[in-house]
Amino acid sequence: MDYRLDEIDRRIIYELMRDARNTSAPTIAEQVNVSAGTIRNRINQLEEHDIIRNYTAEIDFERADGHLTNLYVCNAPVSERKALAQEASAVPGVINVRQLMTGRRNLHIMAVGEDTEHLRRITRALSRLGIEIEDETLVESETHSPYTSFGPDEEISTNKATDFISLAGDANVVDVTVQADAPIVDHTLEEAVQNDVLDDDSLVIAIERGDRVLTPHGTTVIQPDDIVTVLSRSGDTDHVLDAFIAEEAV
């Protein structure tokens, strides 16, 4: 996996899982104290890396002309499971195929039919593929919930890092959202080092500004709401954060 989630990404995923239809980038941005452009950029990145794969509608098929939803619990040889799952997904009426790591009952298939005869036709089609149906039952209801560990239990605040990685030795990498009254605001990186706002041991390696990711240079001016990625060779994270956080918030 070549994309590392931070707290902003996790909160985006939580909010989209909770209610993607009524959740906007500005709404999430307000909750996590970054710009709407940053949220839109992050969503694009999550989609590009196939972390957010799709946006689907949750349908009550019983209310939709009285259709029936059936769950098939099936067995498939491990070596053929992926291929059989793809073939099963092409059967008319199949709406979801889930592959499990277990030896038996390792394929769960959800299908919708107009009536029991339609479901029987789906059963026969799955059997012809070589899928062993071990059990099947009508689904009465299904409940979806967001992943709470990505939720707001631990509020994202601009007075702390949004992500942190320890490296070999004492070094670490930290992501922090720049506060409006932080000492480094409106200064170039070169000025910040000259004025001891930023240590020589600290290197700004990326800046996320709205929907853009900037490659920092000595003449780059730090702005409020920038999400800054800093490499600290000394590992003195608290001192690094002081440059990007308003003094009253430290």
C-alpha positions as CSV (number, residue, x, y, z in Angstrom):
1,M,0.0,0.0,0.0
2,D,1.6,3.3,-1.1
3,Y,-0.8,5.7,0.6
4,R,-0.7,6.4,4.3
5,L,-3.8,7.5,6.1
6,D,-3.7,10.3,8.6
7,E,-6.4,11.5,10.9
8,I,-8.0,13.8,8.3
9,D,-8.3,10.9,5.8
10,R,-9.8,8.7,8.5
11,R,-12.4,11.3,9.4
12,I,-13.3,11.7,5.7
13,I,-13.9,8.0,5.4
14,Y,-16.0,8.0,8.5
15,E,-18.2,10.8,7.3
16,L,-18.7,9.3,3.9
17,M,-19.5,6.0,5.4
18,R,-22.0,7.6,7.7
19,D,-23.9,9.5,5.0
20,A,-22.1,10.1,1.7
21,R,-25.2,11.6,0.1
22,N,-25.5,14.5,2.5
23,T,-21.9,15.0,3.4
24,S,-20.0,17.8,1.6
25,A,-16.4,18.8,1.5
26,P,-17.1,22.1,3.3
27,T,-18.9,20.2,6.1
28,I,-16.0,17.9,6.7
29,A,-13.5,20.7,6.4
30,E,-15.3,22.7,9.2
31,Q,-15.1,19.7,11.5
32,V,-11.4,19.0,11.0
33,N,-10.2,22.7,10.7
34,V,-8.8,22.6,7.2
35,S,-10.0,24.0,3.9
36,A,-12.7,22.5,1.7
37,G,-10.1,22.3,-1.1
38,T,-7.9,20.1,1.1
39,I,-10.8,17.8,1.7
40,R,-11.6,17.5,-2.0
41,N,-8.0,16.8,-2.7
42,R,-7.8,14.1,-0.1
43,I,-11.0,12.5,-1.4
44,N,-9.5,12.4,-4.9
45,Q,-6.4,10.8,-3.5
46,L,-8.4,8.2,-1.6
47,E,-10.3,7.4,-4.8
48,E,-7.1,7.3,-7.0
49,H,-5.5,4.8,-4.5
50,D,-8.6,2.6,-4.6
51,I,-9.2,3.1,-0.8
52,I,-12.6,4.7,-1.6
53,R,-13.8,2.3,-4.3
54,N,-17.4,3.4,-5.0
55,Y,-20.4,5.2,-3.7
56,T,-23.5,3.0,-3.7
57,A,-27.2,3.4,-2.8
58,E,-28.7,1.3,0.0
59,I,-31.9,-0.2,-1.4
60,D,-34.9,-1.8,0.4
61,F,-35.8,-4.2,-2.3
62,E,-38.9,-5.4,-0.5
63,R,-40.3,-1.9,-0.8
64,A,-39.2,-1.9,-4.4
65,D,-42.1,-3.9,-5.9
66,G,-41.9,-6.6,-3.2
67,H,-38.6,-8.1,-4.4
68,L,-36.8,-10.7,-2.3
69,T,-33.2,-10.6,-1.1
70,N,-31.5,-13.9,-0.6
71,L,-28.1,-14.7,1.0
72,Y,-26.2,-17.7,-0.3
73,V,-23.5,-19.1,1.9
74,C,-21.2,-21.1,-0.4
75,N,-18.0,-23.1,-0.6
76,A,-15.4,-22.6,-3.3
77,P,-11.9,-24.1,-3.7
78,V,-9.4,-21.5,-2.5
79,S,-7.5,-21.7,-5.8
80,E,-10.7,-20.9,-7.7
81,R,-12.4,-18.6,-5.3
82,K,-11.5,-15.3,-6.9
83,A,-12.5,-16.5,-10.4
84,L,-15.7,-18.0,-9.2
85,A,-16.6,-14.8,-7.3
86,Q,-16.2,-12.8,-10.5
87,E,-18.3,-15.3,-12.5
88,A,-21.0,-15.2,-9.7
89,S,-21.1,-11.4,-9.8
90,A,-22.1,-11.7,-13.5
91,V,-25.2,-13.8,-12.8
92,P,-28.3,-11.7,-13.3
93,G,-29.8,-10.8,-9.9
94,V,-26.5,-11.0,-7.9
95,I,-25.8,-7.7,-6.2
96,N,-22.9,-8.5,-3.9
97,V,-20.2,-11.1,-3.6
98,R,-18.0,-11.4,-0.5
99,Q,-14.9,-13.5,-0.4
100,L,-13.8,-14.9,3.0
101,M,-10.4,-16.3,4.1
102,T,-11.9,-19.3,5.7
103,G,-11.6,-22.8,4.2
104,R,-15.4,-23.5,4.0
105,R,-18.3,-21.1,3.7
106,N,-15.8,-18.8,2.0
107,L,-18.1,-17.2,-0.5
108,H,-21.2,-15.1,0.5
109,I,-23.4,-14.1,-2.4
110,M,-26.4,-11.7,-2.1
111,A,-29.0,-11.8,-4.8
112,V,-32.4,-10.2,-5.5
113,G,-35.3,-11.9,-7.2
114,E,-38.8,-10.9,-8.2
115,D,-40.1,-14.1,-6.5
116,T,-39.0,-17.5,-5.3
117,E,-38.9,-18.9,-8.8
118,H,-36.5,-16.2,-9.8
119,L,-34.3,-17.0,-6.8
120,R,-34.4,-20.7,-7.8
121,R,-33.0,-19.8,-11.2
122,I,-30.2,-17.9,-9.5
123,T,-29.5,-20.9,-7.4
124,R,-29.2,-23.2,-10.4
125,A,-27.0,-20.7,-12.2
126,L,-24.6,-20.5,-9.3
127,S,-24.5,-24.3,-9.0
128,R,-23.7,-24.6,-12.7
129,L,-20.6,-22.5,-12.1
130,G,-19.4,-25.2,-9.7
131,I,-20.2,-23.2,-6.6
132,E,-21.4,-25.4,-3.7
133,I,-24.3,-23.7,-1.9
134,E,-24.1,-24.8,1.7
135,D,-27.0,-22.6,3.0
136,E,-29.3,-19.9,1.9
137,T,-31.8,-17.7,3.6
138,L,-34.0,-14.7,2.9
139,V,-32.6,-11.4,4.2
140,E,-35.1,-9.5,6.3
141,S,-33.0,-6.3,6.8
142,E,-29.4,-5.1,6.7
143,T,-27.8,-2.3,8.8
144,H,-24.7,-0.4,7.8
145,S,-22.6,1.7,10.2
146,P,-19.4,3.8,9.8
147,Y,-16.2,2.5,11.2
148,T,-16.2,4.2,14.6
149,S,-12.4,4.1,15.0
150,F,-12.2,6.6,12.2
151,G,-14.8,8.8,13.8
152,P,-14.8,11.9,16.0
153,D,-14.2,10.2,19.4
154,E,-10.8,11.7,19.4
155,E,-11.4,15.2,18.0
156,I,-8.9,16.4,15.4
157,S,-7.5,19.7,16.6
158,T,-5.1,22.1,15.0
159,N,-3.1,22.3,18.2
160,K,-1.5,18.9,17.6
161,A,-0.1,16.7,14.8
162,T,-2.5,15.0,12.5
163,D,0.0,12.2,11.9
164,F,3.3,11.0,13.3
165,I,5.8,8.4,12.1
166,S,9.0,7.3,14.0
167,L,12.0,6.6,11.8
168,A,15.3,5.0,12.5
169,G,17.3,6.6,15.3
170,D,15.6,9.6,16.9
171,A,14.2,11.0,13.7
172,N,10.5,11.3,13.0
173,V,8.0,12.7,10.4
174,V,5.1,14.8,11.6
175,D,2.1,16.3,9.8
176,V,0.6,19.5,11.3
177,T,-2.0,22.0,10.3
178,V,-0.7,25.5,10.5
179,Q,-2.7,27.8,12.8
180,A,-3.5,31.4,11.9
181,D,-1.4,32.9,14.7
182,A,1.5,30.5,14.5
183,P,5.0,32.0,14.6
184,I,5.9,30.7,11.2
185,V,2.9,32.2,9.4
186,D,3.7,34.7,6.6
187,H,7.4,33.8,6.8
188,T,9.5,32.0,4.3
189,L,11.1,28.8,5.4
190,E,14.5,30.5,5.0
191,E,13.4,33.3,7.4
192,A,12.0,30.8,9.8
193,V,15.4,29.1,10.1
194,Q,17.3,32.4,10.3
195,N,14.9,33.6,13.1
196,D,15.2,30.3,15.0
197,V,11.4,29.7,14.5
198,L,12.4,26.4,12.8
199,D,15.4,24.3,13.8
200,D,18.2,23.5,11.4
201,D,17.4,19.9,12.2
202,S,13.8,20.3,10.9
203,L,13.1,20.0,7.2
204,V,9.8,20.8,5.6
205,I,9.3,18.1,2.9
206,A,5.8,18.8,1.7
207,I,3.0,21.3,2.0
208,E,-0.6,20.6,1.2
209,R,-2.5,23.8,0.4
210,G,-6.1,23.5,-0.6
211,D,-6.2,21.1,-3.5
212,R,-2.5,21.5,-4.3
213,V,0.6,19.7,-2.9
214,L,3.6,22.0,-3.0
215,T,7.3,21.2,-3.1
216,P,8.8,23.5,-0.5
217,H,11.8,25.8,-1.1
218,G,13.6,28.3,1.0
219,T,11.4,31.1,-0.5
220,T,8.1,29.3,0.2
221,V,5.9,31.3,2.5
222,I,3.9,29.3,5.1
223,Q,0.2,30.2,5.2
224,P,-2.6,29.4,7.7
225,D,-4.3,26.1,7.2
226,D,-1.4,24.6,5.3
227,I,-0.9,21.0,6.1
228,V,2.9,20.7,6.6
229,T,4.9,17.5,6.6
230,V,8.1,18.0,8.6
231,L,11.1,15.7,9.0
232,S,12.7,16.2,12.4
233,R,16.2,14.7,12.5
234,S,16.5,15.2,16.3
235,G,13.1,13.8,17.1
236,D,12.1,16.9,19.2
237,T,8.5,16.9,18.0
238,D,7.2,19.3,20.5
239,H,9.7,22.0,19.5
240,V,8.9,21.4,15.8
241,L,5.1,21.8,16.5
242,D,5.8,25.1,18.3
243,A,6.5,26.8,15.0
244,F,3.2,25.9,13.5
245,I,0.9,26.3,16.5
246,A,-0.4,29.6,18.0
247,E,1.4,30.2,21.3
248,E,-1.8,30.3,23.4
249,A,-2.7,26.8,22.1
250,V,0.6,25.2,23.0
